[in-house]
């Protein structure tokens, strides 16, 4: 089997797994939901490796798998460690965006500063609204995690519009999780909404990074760069 064929097979497998998992959430099929969730990000990471994507991209996805799995365990300790695993994935994304991305063509000094100010205001506003309704032991971790997530979403600007949308969807998914922790009113089928946003976010981030990395892989020095190496809380 060629590398390209293997990549297509893995991408198809990810799509099928995602559809089965989301269907299980809607149907209340807990056994299928629990069985499919830990497999989602490893399959997407394997697709990245088959595409010769950056190692850090696969690592970001696998840290997501760690978070997904730990959050299924339940309990405060597993929740906090799972959130830390997602945070490590965001760090991987940030490093990727700095190493491989480029400032947007429209992003002169003032437009980018305005976008950064908008993300900062959104983070401050969200934390301020959630703060009174979070338990004392969750306030600090949630605020710190959401700051890192917001930084990742802003950094995704450097990897093109797909990654930008992925970062925004990740923000939306985790904001819905945080609102659940604060016992705010939730939409119908909140876990379905959370996972739909999360899966779309991870795919768009991965695809955005792969598209950004592709030109570098074609260059004469590609063999020395990362592109040539084999290479989110409450989502229960």
Secondary structure, 3 states (H helix, E strand, C coil): CCHHHHHHHHHHHHHHHHHHHHHHHHHCCHHHHHHHHHHHHHHHHHHHHHCCCCHHHHHHHHHHHHHHHHHHHCCHHHHHHHHHHHHHHHHHHHHHHHHHCCCCCCCCHHHHHHHHHHHHHHHHHHHHHHHCCCCHHHHHHHHHHHHHHHHHHHHHHHHHHHHHHHHHHHHHHHHHHHHHHCCCCCCCCHHHHHHHHHHHHHHHHHHHHHHHHHHHHHCCCHHHCHHHCCCCCCCC
